């Protein structure tokens, strides 16, 4: 990680992990599993490399422009808080 301290809590201990990332744009979603990041062990803030996020964005666009298919799709119930 390039930062010496977490910009949220100031923590200095980080761990590399593979996490689930939910990309959202204009009411459409893409769930991406096993995304590499570093996690602050003090507060849980996640740090992603720019190249990783750009790759997720490109994949999202390919799928929603129907240039590619996702590995699989799921149905998610949606509720409005009342």
N, C-alpha and C positions, 0 to 999 in steps of 0.2 A: 504494500500500500504506500502511496506517495505521501499522504498526510501523516504527521507524527501524532496528531491528536484528533479525536473525534470532534467534528464541528458541532455536534449536539450537546455532548456531556463533558468533553475534554478528556475522555478516557484514552489510554495509550495501549491497551491490549486488544488485539484483533485476531480473528481466526478465519482461515479460508474455509468456505462451505459451498455446497451445491444447494440452491434453494429454488422454490417455485416463484415465478415472476408473472404477474398479471399485467399485460399491456392493454391499455384502454384508449380508444380514440373514436370520437363521434358516436358513442353508444355501442361500439363493437369491441369485442374482447378477444384476446389470445392468451391462453394459459401456456406458459413455457416452463417445463420441468428441468431440473438439474442445471440451473444457470449458475456459473461461477461468480462468487463475490467474496468480499471480506466483511465480517460482521464484528461490530464493536461488542466486546464481551461485557461491557458495563451497562449499555443501554439498548443494545440490539440493532442500532442503526446499520443499514447495509450500504456498502460501497461497491459499485459496478464499474468496470472499465468501459470507456466510451465505445470501443469497438464492439463490445458485447451488446450494448444497448442499440447500436446502429444495426447490427445483424438481426436483432429481434424486430426492429422496426421494418427492415427490408422484408423479412419473412411475413410479417403482418400484412404488408401491402400486397405481396404476391398472393397470399391466400384470399384477401378480400377483393382483389381484381380478378380472381379465378385463374391466375397463372400457375398456381400450385395448389395442392390439396394438403390439409393437415394430416397428421398421423391418424387421428380420430377426432370425433366431435362429441361433446356432451350437451345435455339439456340442463339449463339452470333455472330454477324457479325465481321469479322476481316479485317483490312486494314493495309497496310504498308505505313508509311509516306514517301511521295516522294517530 
